[in-house]
């Protein structure tokens, strides 16, 4: 039998047993309390009615001595007495046979009639008749007190043996409850002992094994065989110890391999061309071109040098739109030397947005993509346009061309960042790489829109929030081609 089955069997039995005991004890007490509440409610109602009748009589007497306002004598006090009279008639339907309220209710009705007659005589300036009605009303109130006391005595006499019988039964039930509670406590103690021996003991041994493994001791001796969940857990710990030993050995081998690879990478880096040597060489070539009268060649070499220097020095840092724009001008200079008059580059910008910061190499790879994949095959009339402007609280960047465009499937794939981004040739950064870096830099999605149809060109719109200096986030390249 598994631990779960044992617990699901014994614990619900204890709970049900305890609830049955509590239910019987509660019910026995509830019967006595209900009978007592009903009897006490009727007695209090009679007492309250008698007091209300007395209050009405006092108000009538005061009115007869000084008849000014009959509303005082016929106001809330009289309405209260009438309400109490109605409640007595209601409770009599569920009361014991001893509660014969007819005479009591009739006396109340007679009192109200006598009171009304006294008020009418007083209003008719007949004090003699009014006081005669008052004397009769006073006698009626006295009879009401006597009849109320009789009802109370009859109620107590009727319920005394019933309550006594219920009290005796309740005492027997309480004795039974004590016995049942004792049995329940004994079963609880036995269950606790069983749980301690069959669960906590093995769990303690497993905790000891776990501590040994945590300290690096993987030489675990076989544990006693069990058929419950703890047996499965014990087998799992033993297997984990064995697997960890194998894994540690593999990790040692892997670390050794990585060390060798790092040494090879270091040797490879040592053999690479120093970037400063490359820039110095380009500067020498530029000056040599000037000396030979090839000024355009010199300008191209300078542009190439600036392009490489920007890519190497700025790649992991945010830059301003002004810096990115200067870099784009260098790139366009090189491309126009290649394509000449076949491609026209249009630039429009709002000077107020040029200090906005963006990740380095955000716009240039998109311009490069337009050159290489949008308009490269066009013999003439090719246009690539870049527009920087404000759009509400955002800065809007639009790169458009009138080239061959892209299929809808390709457009959606680029926006969803699906697959590996296709890298362009000079910077090694593709469109998807740019979009990923924008998401990381600004911490939001949906910043890029692409409008394109096959044969109708492409327009890429980027809306970036105005980012303050204190909110700068350095984002390095996430995907090199």
HELIX and SHEET records of a PDB file:
HELIX    1   1 UNK A    3  UNK A   65  1                                  63    
HELIX    2   2 UNK A   70  UNK A   73  1                                   4    
HELIX    3   3 UNK A   76  UNK A   91  1                                  16    
HELIX    4   4 UNK A  102  UNK A  123  1                                  22    
HELIX    5   5 UNK A  127  UNK A  195  1                                  69    
HELIX    6   6 UNK A  196  UNK A  200  3                                   5    
HELIX    7   7 UNK A  201  UNK A  214  1                                  14    
HELIX    8   8 UNK A  229  UNK A  270  1                                  42    
HELIX    9   9 UNK A  275  UNK A  291  1                                  17    
HELIX   10  10 UNK A  295  UNK A  313  1                                  19    
HELIX   11  11 UNK A  321  UNK A  339  1                                  19    
HELIX   12  12 UNK A  340  UNK A  342  5                                   3    
HELIX   13  13 UNK A  351  UNK A  353  5                                   3    
HELIX   14  14 UNK A  364  UNK A  369  1                                   6    
HELIX   15  15 UNK A  370  UNK A  374  3                                   5    
HELIX   16  16 UNK A  408  UNK A  415  1                                   8    
HELIX   17  17 UNK A  431  UNK A  442  1                                  12    
HELIX   18  18 UNK A  469  UNK A  471  5                                   3    
SHEET    1   A 2 UNK A 318  UNK A 320  0                                        
SHEET    2   A 2 UNK A 357  UNK A 359 -1                                        
SHEET    1   B 5 UNK A 343  UNK A 349  0                                        
SHEET    2   B 5 UNK A 382  UNK A 391  1                                        
SHEET    3   B 5 UNK A 394  UNK A 401 -1                                        
SHEET    4   B 5 UNK A 458  UNK A 465 -1                                        
SHEET    5   B 5 UNK A 448  UNK A 452 -1                                        
END                                                                             
